[in-house]
């Protein structure tokens, strides 16, 4: 079956000032990545890049 509206996409996640608890990657970042990755997958798009701002 051919994918309709197949796009190459990137996701952008950022660290909240309130969430900087000294870890290299906060739980907020991990949660954002998971939520956005799931959304991209649900849409049938191809995730090609993840941008992280800390």
ZADO-1210 file (C-alpha; in nm, 4 decimals, padded with zeros to 6 digits):
<atoms>
<atom x="00.0000" y="00.0000" z="00.0000" code="UNK" pos="1"/>
<atom x="00.1356" y="00.3425" z="-00.0954" code="UNK" pos="2"/>
<atom x="00.1757" y="00.6015" z="00.1795" code="UNK" pos="3"/>
<atom x="-00.0231" y="00.9186" z="00.1271" code="UNK" pos="4"/>
<atom x="00.1321" y="01.2484" z="00.2284" code="UNK" pos="5"/>
<atom x="00.4665" y="01.0951" z="00.3198" code="UNK" pos="6"/>
<atom x="00.6980" y="01.3672" z="00.4413" code="UNK" pos="7"/>
<atom x="01.0516" y="01.3755" z="00.5761" code="UNK" pos="8"/>
<atom x="01.0235" y="01.5668" z="00.9026" code="UNK" pos="9"/>
<atom x="01.2304" y="01.6843" z="01.1950" code="UNK" pos="10"/>
<atom x="01.1154" y="01.7348" z="01.5503" code="UNK" pos="11"/>
<atom x="01.2286" y="02.0091" z="01.7874" code="UNK" pos="12"/>
<atom x="01.2415" y="01.9701" z="02.1646" code="UNK" pos="13"/>
<atom x="01.3708" y="02.2108" z="02.4251" code="UNK" pos="14"/>
<atom x="01.4656" y="02.2081" z="02.7897" code="UNK" pos="15"/>
<atom x="01.2496" y="02.4106" z="03.0242" code="UNK" pos="16"/>
<atom x="01.4409" y="02.6295" z="03.2682" code="UNK" pos="17"/>
<atom x="01.2392" y="02.4707" z="03.5491" code="UNK" pos="18"/>
<atom x="01.3380" y="02.1219" z="03.4369" code="UNK" pos="19"/>
<atom x="01.7154" y="02.1553" z="03.4388" code="UNK" pos="20"/>
<atom x="01.7975" y="01.9104" z="03.7159" code="UNK" pos="21"/>
<atom x="02.1596" y="01.8471" z="03.6193" code="UNK" pos="22"/>
<atom x="02.0966" y="01.5393" z="03.4033" code="UNK" pos="23"/>
<atom x="02.2435" y="01.5314" z="03.0559" code="UNK" pos="24"/>
<atom x="01.8948" y="01.4795" z="02.9171" code="UNK" pos="25"/>
<atom x="01.5949" y="01.5734" z="03.1253" code="UNK" pos="26"/>
<atom x="01.2745" y="01.3767" z="03.1568" code="UNK" pos="27"/>
<atom x="01.1027" y="01.6652" z="02.9794" code="UNK" pos="28"/>
<atom x="01.3244" y="01.6184" z="02.6733" code="UNK" pos="29"/>
<atom x="01.2673" y="01.2427" z="02.6730" code="UNK" pos="30"/>
<atom x="00.8919" y="01.2859" z="02.7063" code="UNK" pos="31"/>
<atom x="00.8801" y="01.5445" z="02.4279" code="UNK" pos="32"/>
<atom x="01.0783" y="01.3158" z="02.1976" code="UNK" pos="33"/>
<atom x="00.8438" y="01.0251" z="02.2668" code="UNK" pos="34"/>
<atom x="00.5255" y="01.2269" z="02.2141" code="UNK" pos="35"/>
<atom x="00.6493" y="01.3847" z="01.8916" code="UNK" pos="36"/>
<atom x="00.7971" y="01.0600" z="01.7566" code="UNK" pos="37"/>
<atom x="00.4651" y="00.8841" z="01.8197" code="UNK" pos="38"/>
<atom x="00.2805" y="01.1629" z="01.6371" code="UNK" pos="39"/>
<atom x="00.5145" y="01.1419" z="01.3377" code="UNK" pos="40"/>
<atom x="00.4713" y="00.7639" z="01.3249" code="UNK" pos="41"/>
<atom x="00.0913" y="00.7954" z="01.3538" code="UNK" pos="42"/>
<atom x="00.0900" y="01.0283" z="01.0530" code="UNK" pos="43"/>
<atom x="00.3054" y="00.7879" z="00.8507" code="UNK" pos="44"/>
<atom x="00.5838" y="01.0414" z="00.8101" code="UNK" pos="45"/>
<atom x="00.9579" y="00.9698" z="00.8132" code="UNK" pos="46"/>
<atom x="01.1469" y="01.1159" z="01.1087" code="UNK" pos="47"/>
<atom x="01.4851" y="01.2228" z="00.9742" code="UNK" pos="48"/>
<atom x="01.6174" y="01.4577" z="01.2421" code="UNK" pos="49"/>
<atom x="01.5658" y="01.5490" z="01.6064" code="UNK" pos="50"/>
<atom x="01.6746" y="01.8944" z="01.7206" code="UNK" pos="51"/>
<atom x="01.7375" y="01.9469" z="02.0915" code="UNK" pos="52"/>
<atom x="01.7838" y="02.2861" z="02.2572" code="UNK" pos="53"/>
<atom x="01.9131" y="02.2878" z="02.6123" code="UNK" pos="54"/>
</atoms>
